[in-house]
Amino acid sequence: MNKFNISKKTRFIGIRNFRDDLYRLVKAYASLEGRTISSIFEEAIMMWIKSRGDPEEIRIWAELDEAYESNMKTIMQSISTSEGREGYAAACGGRFLGFFNSHEEAAKAIKRECKTHALILELPIRGRKIIELGLPW
C-alpha cells in the first residue's frame, strides 16, 4: 500500500482559474498515454508531496483531522435527538459510545471500546467554544 494513501475514497474537486493551455496539454498527454486527467493530477500532487520530505507527520495530522470530523459528526447527530442532555458524549471510529455522567466514565468507555482516535464532548455545548483541530503551524 502506498504510504501516502490515507484512504481509498475519492472526491470531486474543481479548480478555478486553471490555465486553459495547461489543461489542454494535460488532456493531450493523458489521452496519448491512455490515462485519465485525474491520474495525471494525482501523480503530480504525489511528486509535489514527496518533494517536501517525509510526509509522515502530515499524514498523522490528516488522519487525526478525519477522525475528529467523523467523531464530531456522530456525536452531533446523537445529541440532536437528545436535546437538553448534560454530561459527556463519546465517540470513536465514527461510532457513538453513549452519554456519560462524568469525563472519567467516558474515558473508561473509550479505553475499553476504542482502538482508534476518540472524542469526548462536554454537554450542553450551547455557548461553548468548539476548538477545531488543524495543523500545528
C-alpha positions as CSV (number, residue, x, y, z in Angstrom):
1,M,0.0,0.0,0.0
2,N,1.2,3.5,-0.8
3,K,2.1,5.2,2.4
4,F,0.6,8.5,1.1
5,N,-2.8,6.9,0.5
6,I,-4.8,8.0,3.6
7,S,-8.0,6.4,2.3
8,K,-9.3,4.9,-0.9
9,K,-12.2,7.4,-1.1
10,T,-12.2,9.8,-4.0
11,R,-13.6,13.3,-4.1
12,F,-14.8,15.6,-6.8
13,I,-12.8,18.8,-6.9
14,G,-13.0,21.8,-9.1
15,I,-10.0,24.0,-9.9
16,R,-10.7,27.7,-10.5
17,N,-8.5,29.8,-12.7
18,F,-6.5,26.9,-14.1
19,R,-4.8,28.0,-17.3
20,D,-6.6,26.7,-20.4
21,D,-3.3,26.0,-22.3
22,L,-2.0,23.8,-19.4
23,Y,-5.3,21.9,-19.2
24,R,-5.2,21.2,-22.9
25,L,-1.6,19.9,-22.6
26,V,-2.5,17.6,-19.6
27,K,-5.6,16.4,-21.5
28,A,-3.5,15.6,-24.6
29,Y,-0.8,13.8,-22.6
30,A,-3.4,11.8,-20.7
31,S,-5.0,10.8,-24.0
32,L,-1.7,9.7,-25.6
33,E,-0.9,7.6,-22.5
34,G,-4.3,6.1,-22.2
35,R,-4.8,7.7,-18.7
36,T,-7.3,9.9,-17.0
37,I,-6.7,13.5,-16.3
38,S,-7.2,12.8,-12.6
39,S,-4.4,10.2,-12.6
40,I,-2.1,12.8,-14.1
41,F,-3.0,15.3,-11.4
42,E,-2.6,12.6,-8.7
43,E,0.8,11.8,-10.0
44,A,1.8,15.5,-10.0
45,I,0.5,16.0,-6.5
46,M,2.3,12.9,-5.2
47,M,5.6,14.2,-6.7
48,W,4.9,17.6,-5.0
49,I,4.3,15.9,-1.7
50,K,7.4,13.8,-2.0
51,S,9.5,16.9,-2.7
52,R,8.5,18.3,0.7
53,G,10.3,15.5,2.5
54,D,8.8,12.8,4.7
55,P,5.1,13.4,4.9
56,E,4.5,11.1,7.9
57,E,3.7,13.9,10.4
58,I,1.3,15.5,7.9
59,R,-0.3,12.1,7.3
60,I,-0.8,11.7,11.0
61,W,-2.4,15.1,11.3
62,A,-4.7,14.3,8.3
63,E,-5.8,11.1,10.0
64,L,-6.5,13.0,13.2
65,D,-8.5,15.6,11.4
66,E,-10.5,13.0,9.6
67,A,-11.2,11.1,12.8
68,Y,-12.2,14.3,14.6
69,E,-14.7,15.2,11.9
70,S,-16.2,11.7,11.8
71,N,-16.5,11.5,15.6
72,M,-17.9,15.1,15.9
73,K,-20.5,14.3,13.2
74,T,-21.5,11.2,15.1
75,I,-21.8,13.0,18.4
76,M,-23.7,15.9,16.9
77,Q,-26.2,13.5,15.3
78,S,-26.7,11.7,18.6
79,I,-27.2,14.8,20.7
80,S,-29.6,16.4,18.2
81,T,-32.1,13.8,19.3
82,S,-31.4,14.3,23.0
83,E,-32.0,18.0,23.5
84,G,-31.1,19.3,26.9
85,R,-28.8,16.5,27.7
86,E,-26.0,17.2,30.2
87,G,-22.8,15.3,30.9
88,Y,-20.4,14.0,28.3
89,A,-20.8,12.3,24.9
90,A,-18.1,10.0,23.5
91,A,-17.4,8.5,20.1
92,C,-14.6,6.7,18.3
93,G,-14.2,5.4,14.8
94,G,-17.3,7.3,13.8
95,R,-19.3,5.2,16.3
96,F,-21.3,6.7,19.2
97,L,-20.4,5.2,22.5
98,G,-23.1,6.9,24.6
99,F,-23.8,9.6,27.2
100,F,-21.9,9.6,30.5
101,N,-22.3,11.5,33.7
102,S,-18.6,12.2,34.1
103,H,-15.5,12.7,32.0
104,E,-13.9,9.7,33.8
105,E,-16.8,7.4,32.7
106,A,-16.5,8.5,29.1
107,A,-12.7,8.0,29.2
108,K,-13.2,4.4,30.6
109,A,-15.6,3.6,27.8
110,I,-13.2,4.9,25.2
111,K,-10.3,2.9,26.7
112,R,-12.5,-0.2,26.8
113,E,-14.1,0.1,23.3
114,C,-11.7,2.0,21.1
115,K,-8.6,1.1,19.2
116,T,-8.7,4.4,17.2
117,H,-8.9,8.1,17.8
118,A,-11.7,9.1,20.1
119,L,-13.6,12.3,21.1
120,I,-15.3,13.3,24.3
121,L,-17.6,16.3,24.2
122,E,-18.9,18.1,27.3
123,L,-22.7,18.8,27.2
124,P,-24.5,21.0,26.7
125,I,-22.4,22.7,24.0
126,R,-24.6,25.8,23.7
127,G,-22.4,28.9,24.2
128,R,-19.2,26.8,24.4
129,K,-16.4,27.3,22.0
130,I,-15.6,24.2,20.0
131,I,-11.9,24.0,19.2
132,E,-11.2,22.8,15.7
133,L,-8.1,20.7,15.1
134,G,-5.7,21.7,12.4
135,L,-2.1,21.5,11.6
136,P,0.2,22.8,14.4
137,W,1.6,25.7,12.4
